[in-house]
Amino acid sequence: MKSGRRWLFPNHPDGLSTLFLVEIFERMSYYGMASLLVLYMSEVITAGGLGFSEGTAKMLFAVYTGSVYLTPLLGGLIADRWLGARRTMLLGGIIIAVGHLLVAFQWQPSFFFGLAVIALGTGLLKPNVNTMVGALYAPNDPRRNAGFNLVYMGINIGAAAAPIICGTMAQSPWFKGCLASMGFDPLHSWHWGFAAAGVGMCFGLLQYWLHRERLSKYGERPARQPQGNLAQAPHAAITRQEWHKLAALAFLFIAFTLYCGVSQQAGTSLMLFAKNLTQLSIGEWHFEASHTNALNPLFIIALTPVFAWLWTTLNKRKAEPSEPLKFSFGMVFLALGTMLMVPASWAAGKDVGSDGLVIQNLASPWWLVGVYFFQTVAELFMSPVGNAAATRLAPSRFASLTMGVWYTSVGFGSFLGGWLSGMCDTSRPESFAVLFGIMTVGSLALAGILYALTPRVKRLMLDVPAQPAGAHA
C-alpha cells in the first residue's frame, strides 16, 4: 500500500491525491446543478421544467448559490470548534449525496429541500478542503503553491465535466430518446442530469473513506490536537500583526465580492442569453446551452500552467505583483469580458423583414467564447490568488473559520449577481447591453481603486508574500 500511496502526485504528501479527487467530484456536484437550475426552472411544464418566469428562476438560483457559499462559515466553525476539518469534510460529503438523492425525485418539495441539503453539505465540506491542503505542507514548504495549483486543476476538471455530462443527460434529444426506448418518461431527463451530479459526489465520498488513512494526521478534533498545533489557545487574543493581516484580507474580500457579482452571471443572464439569443451550433456541431458553462473551467485548465510559469518567472526576478495589484489586473480583464457582451447583445437584436414580420437574430457563440476567455483570465488573477492569501493571512488557530468567512464573499457576490441579472430580459436583447455596459464601467472603476490602494494594503499584509496559487471557489 505504501508504495502506491503517491501514485498520482509522487512528489507531494500522501493526502493530496485524496483531496484532489474530492474536489473533482464535489465540483461536479456543484457545477452540474448550477449549469441546469435556471434552465430547468424557467423551462415550460410541458417540456419537463417548472414553468417559472426568468426573473423567479434567476432569483432562486441566486438564493441557492449564495447559500452554498454562506454555509462555509458554519462549516469552518464546526471544524475549528468541534469535529476537526477531516470529519467535517466527511459529514459534508454524506449530506451532499443525500441532497442529490432528494433532487432526483420528480416532486417539487423534494427538489427544493434537496437544494437546501446540498447547500448545507457544501458548506461543511468546502472550506475544510483548503484547510486540509494547507495542513499537508509546512508554511515555507516550496511544494505548497504547486499543491494548491494541482487541487485547483482538479476543481476545474470537475467543473468542466459537469455541464457536459449533466447537461447532455438533461437536455440532449439523444438522451431523451434513450430514456424513451427504456420505458422512462423523457420529460424527466432533467432529474437524470441532477442525479448524475450526485453519482459523482458518491464516488468522491467513497474514495475519501477508502483512503482516509492518508489524512489521519491532519484536521483532527481541536481537543485532541497536540500542544502547539492548530487548535492551541483557540480563544487567545488576536495580535496587532494578525489584525493588520485580517484588515488586508477584508480589503480583498470586498473586492472579490464585487468580482463575483459579475462572474456569477454565468448561471443566470449568460445562461439565458445562450439558451434564447445565441446560435447553439458551430458548423455541423450542435451543443446545448448548459454546455457553455464548461468554457470557463476548460480555459482555466489550459491557462493555469501559463499563469504558474508566469508567477514563478516573475518571482525569481523579484517582479511578481502583490495580491491587490493582481486583483486590479483581474478587474481590467473582467471588464474586457463584460464589454464583449454589448456588441453581442446588439447582434441578437430584432429586425423587421420585407414582409413586415419581426425576425429574431441570434448572436454567434464566439461572443460567449470571448466573454468566458477574458473572465477566466480575470479569475486566474483573483480567485486562486485570493484563496491562497486567505490561508496565509488567517490566524492558524481558526483557519477553517477564516476560510469559511472568505467563501461568504462568493455568497454575497451571488446575491449581488442575482439582483443585477434582474435588469435583463431575453425578450429585450438590448437590456443585456445595458447590464453588461454598467458592469464594464464598474469593473474598470474598481480596478482603478484597487491600483490606488495597493501600497497601503501591502503594508497591512506585512510579511505575507505574494501567492501564485490557490483553490477555486
N, C-alpha and C positions, 0 to 999 in steps of 0.2 A: 504493500500500500504506500509506503513512504516513497518508493522510487517513482510512483506515478502521481504523487500529490501535485507536482508542479507541471503537469502535462500541458497546461495552456500558457502559462507565463513563467517559464523556468527561472527567470532572474528576479522574481518578486516573491513576497511572502505567500505561504500556502493558501491563505484565505482569500486572496484577491480574485482567483478564478470563480470561487463560490459567489462572491458579491457581484462580480461581473455578470454571471448568469442570472442572478436575482434581478438585477437592473434590466437586463434584456426582456425578461418575461413580465416584470411589473410594468414596464413602459409599454409593452404590447397590450397589456390590460388597459392602461390609461388611454393611450392614443387610439386603440381600437374603439373605445367608447366615444372619445372626443371627435373622431372623424365621422361618426354616424349620427350623433344625437340630434343636431339641428335638422339634418336631412330627414330623419325618421319622424321627429315631432312635427315638422312642417309638411310632411307628405300627406296627401289626401287619404281618408279612411279606406276608400275603395282600392287603393294601392298598398294597403297594409300599414299605413302610418297612423299618427294620432289626429291629424287634421287640424293642428294648432296653427294660428297665424304666425307669420315670420317673426313679428315682434315678441310674441309669447315664447316661441321656441328659442330665440336669442336670449331672452331674459332667464329662462330656465337653465340654459347652457351656462350662462354667467354664474348663476347660483351654484350649479354643480361644480364647475371648475374652481370657482372661488372657495367653495367649501373644501375641496380636495387640498388646497394649499393653505387653508387656515387651520385645519386639523393637525398639521405637523407640530403646532405649538403644544397641543395636548400630548402628542407622541413623544416630543422631546422632554416634557415634564415627567411623564410616566417613566421614561428610561432613566433619567437622571435621579429621580427620587426613589423609585421602587423596583422596577423589573430589570433595569440594565438594557443597553442597546440591543444585545443579541436576542434576548427573549421577547422584547417588544417588537422586533422585526418579525419573528416567527408568528406572534399573535396577529400582527397586521396582515401578513400574508394569508393566514387562515380566514380572517374576516373578509378580505378582498374576494377570495374564492367563493365564499358563501354569498356575497353580494352579486357576483356574476350568475350564480345559480338562480337567484331571485329574478334578475332582469331577463333571463332566458325564457321565462313564462310569458304567455300571451295574455297577461292580466295587468291592467294599468296600475292598480295599487301595488302589486308586487314589483312592477318596473320601477316606480318612484322610490319605494322603500329600499330596493336593491341599490339604487344610486346613492342613497344616504349611507348604506352599509359600506359600499366601496369607498366613499369619501372618508369614512372613519378609518377603515383599514389602511388606506394610503397614508393617512396622517400618522399612523403608528409606525409604518414601515419606512417612509421616505426620508425623514431627517436622520434616522439612525444608520442608514446605509453610508452616508457621508462620514458620520462619526466613526463607524467601524473601519472604513477605508483609511481615515486619518490615523486611527489607533494602530494600524498594521505597521506604520513607519515611525521611526524616531523623528522629532521635529526637523532635524538637519539632514535626514537621510536623502542622498541625491536621487534616489528612485521615487521619492514621494510624488513629484509632479507628474512623472511618467505614469505612475499608478492611477492618479486621478484621470489622466488622459485616456487610459485604457478603459476605465469604468465609463467615462463619458462616451467613448465609442460604443460600448455595449448598450448604453441608453439609446443611442440613435440607431443602432441596428434594430432594436425592438420597435422604436418609433417609426422606422421606415417600413418594417414588415407589417405592422398593424393595419394601416389604411389599405394596403394591397390585399392582405388576406381577409380581413373583416369586411372591407368594402366590396370585394368580389362576392363574398357569400351573401351580403345584404342586398346588393343592387344588380348584379350582373344577370342578364337573361339566361346565360348558360347555367348558372347555379339554380336559378328558379326552375329551369327545365329539369335539372337533376332531381330536385325535390318533388316535382310533379310526377316524374317517372317512378319514384319510390313510394308514391302514395301520400306524400306530405303536401300541405297547403303552401303553394309558392308565395302567398301573401305574408307568410310568417318568416320569410327569408331574413328580415331584419333581426329577428331574435336569434337566428343561427349565427349571424355576424357577432352579436353581443356574446353569445356562448363561446365562440371561438377565442375571443379575448380572454375569457375565463379559463379555458383549457390551457392557454399559455401560462397563466398565473399558477395553475396547479403544477405544471412541470417545474416552474421556478421554485415553488414551495417544496416539492419532493426532493430536488437536488440539494436544496438548502438543508433539509433534515438529514439526508444521507451523508452529507459532508460536514456535519455540524462540528466534528472534532477539529476541523481546520481553524475554527474560530473560538475554540474553547477557552483560550487565554484572554479573549477580548470581550468588552462590553458586558462584564459581569454585573450582578446586582451591586448597588453602591455600598451597602453594608458589608459586603464580602470583599471589597477591593482591598488590596494590600496597602500598607502605610505608604503614603506619598503618591498614590495613584489618582486617577481622575476624580474620584468621589471624596477625596480627602477635604475636610473642612468646607462642606458644601454651603455653610452659612457664613463663611468668613467675609469680612468687609471687602468691597471692591476697591482696589488701589487706584491712586491717581492715574498711573500709566494705563490701567485697564479701562478707566473712564474715557481717557483720550482715544483708545482704540475703539471702544464702543461708539463714541461720537463719530469717528470716521466711518464705522460700519453703518451708522444711522444715515449718514450722507449718501452712501452707496445704496442703501435700502430705498430711500426716496427716489433716487434716480432710476433704480431698477423697477420700481413700481410703475413709474410713468412709461418706461420702455415696454413693460408687459401689457399695459393698456393698449398699446399699438400692436404688439406682436400677437396678442390673443385674438385678433381679428381672423386668424386662420380658421378657427372653428365656427365663426359666425358670418360676418359680412363677406369675407373672401370665399367661404364655402358656398354661400348662396349665390354669389357672383359667378362662381364656377358652375353651379347647377343650372342657373337660369339665363345667364348672359354670356357664357363662354362656349365656343365651339369645342366639344369634347372629342376631338379626333385630330390626329396629325397624320396626313396621308390616309393610308388604309387602316391605321391603328386607332381603334376606339378605346376610350377609357371612361371610368366613372368619376363623378365629381369628387367622391371621397378619396380617390387615388391622388388628387393634387396635394393632400396633406402629407404625402410621402416625399415631396420635393425638398422640404426643409431638412429632414434628417439625412436624406441622401447627399445633399450638398455638404452637410456637416461632416459626414463620413469622408467625403472627398477632400474637404478643406482643412480638417483638423491636423493632418500631418504637415500641411503647409504652414499653419499657424505655429505648431510646435517647433518646426525648424526656424521660423522667423523669430520667435521669442528666445530660443536658445542662442541663435546667432547674435541677436541684439544684446542679450545678457552677457555674452562673452566679450562684447565690445563696450560693455557698461553703458549701453544706449537704450536699454529696454524701457518703454514708457511705464509710468506708475499706473495703478489701478484707476484712479479718477481720470487720468488722461486717456486711458484705453476706453473708458466709458464715453468720453467726449467723442472720440473717433467712431465708436459704435453708433451713437445717435446720428452722426452725419450719414453713415451708411443706411441706417433705418429710414432717414428722410429720403434718400435716393430711391428706396423701395416703394415708399408710400407715394412718391412723386409719379412713379410709373403708372399708378392706378388712375391718375387723372386722364391721360390720353386713352387708357384702356376703357374708361367709362364713356368717353366720347365715342369711341369705336363701337360701343354696344348701344348706341342711341337708336332712335326710331326714324325711319324715312317714310315718305308718302310716295307710293308708286304712281305710274302714269294712269293707272285705273282708279286712283283715289284710295286704295287700300293702304293701311299702315303696315309697314314692314319692320319687324324687329331684327336689327343687325346683331350678330354675335361677335364678341371680341376674340381675337386669336389667343390660343392657350399660351403662346410665347410671352404675352404680357405677364401672366402669372408666374411663369418660369423666371422672368427677370425680377419680379417682386420678391419671390422666395429666395433668389440668389442673394440679393442685397440684404434681406432680413437675416439670412444665415450669416453673412459676414458680420453684421451688427451683433448677432448673438454670440459669435466667437470672440468678439471684443468685450462682451459684457457678462454673459451667463457663466461660463466656466471660470472666468477671472473673479467674478463676484463671489461664487460659491467657495472657491479655494481661499479667497481672502477671509471669508466668514469663518472657516475652520481655523485660521491662524489668528484672527483678531479676537475670537471668543475666549473668555476665561475658561481654562481647562475643566474647572470643577462643575460647570454647567454648559458643556459643549453641545450636547444634544438639544437642550432647550434653546440655546442661541441659534442653532441651525434651524430649529422649528420656527423661531421668530423670523429668520431670514426668508423662509419659504412663504411666510404670510405676505411678502411683497408680491409674489405671483398671485396670491389670492385677492389682494386688494386691486392688483392690476387687472384681474379677470372681471371683477365688478365694474371697474372703470371702463374696460373694453366692451362689456355688455351694454353699458349706458351709451357709449359712443356709437356702437353699432346700430342703436335705435334710430340714428339720424338717417340711415339709408334704407331704401326700399327697392326691390328688384323691379317693381312696376315703374320706377322713376330712375333710370340709369344715371341721370345727372346728379342724383343725390350721393352716389358713390364718389363722384369728382369733388363735391363739396366736402364730404367727410375726410377723404384722404388728402385733400388740399390743406385742410385745417391741421391734420396730423403732420404734414410735411413742415409747415411753418412752426408748429410747436416743437417738433423734434430738433429743428435747427436752432431754435431759441434755447432749448435745454442744453444742446451741445456747447453753445457759447457760454452759458452759465457754468457748466462743468469745467470748461477750459479755464475760465477766470478764477475759479475757486480751487483749482488743483494744488497750488503751492500750500495753501492753508491745510487742506486735507492730508497732504503728505506729511506735514509736521505732526498732525494728530496721530498718524499711523506709527510714528516713532521708528522702532527697529524692525517693522514688518516689511520685508522686501516685496517687490512686485512678483505676482504669481502667474505663471503662464497657463496653468491648467486648473481643472476643477470638474465638478459634476453638474450636468444639466438639470434644470428644474422639471 
